[in-house]
Amino acid sequence: MESPEQHAVKIIRDKKWTVRVTAYGNTLTVPFEAEGHARSYADGQAFRLGVEVAERKKSA
C-alpha cells in the first residue's frame, strides 16, 4: 500500500484554475475555467487519496 506522503492534490490559481493530482508516482494536471469545478474535482481526488487539498496562487 502506498503511503499518503506520495499523494498530493493542489489547486493552482492563475488566469485559469488548475488541479494537479499526484498519485502512485504519476502526476496529472487538469485545467478548469470555473473555480467551482476545480474545487469539486480537487475535493473528490483528495477524498479518494486520503489527503488535504493544498492551494497555491501563482505570482506574476
SULSUL-V935313 format. One record per backbone hydrogen bond with DSSP energy under -1.0 kcal/mol. NH is the residue of the N-H (numbers start at 1). CO is the residue of the C=O. E is the energy in kcal/mol with one decimal. If there is no record, write none. Layout:
nh={NH;NH}
co={CO;CO}
e={E;E}
This chain:
nh={6;7;8;10;11;12;13;14;17;18;19;20;21;22;23;26;28;30;32;38;39;40;41;42;43;44;45;46;47;48;49;50;51;54;56;58}
co={3;4;22;20;54;18;56;16;32;12;30;10;28;8;26;23;21;19;17;34;35;36;37;38;39;40;41;42;43;44;45;46;46;9;11;13}
e={-1.9;-1.9;-2.3;-2.3;-2.8;-3.3;-2.7;-2.0;-2.1;-2.0;-2.6;-2.8;-3.0;-3.0;-2.7;-2.0;-2.8;-2.8;-3.6;-1.8;-2.8;-2.2;-2.4;-2.6;-2.7;-2.1;-2.3;-2.7;-2.3;-2.2;-2.2;-1.4;-2.1;-2.8;-3.0;-2.3}
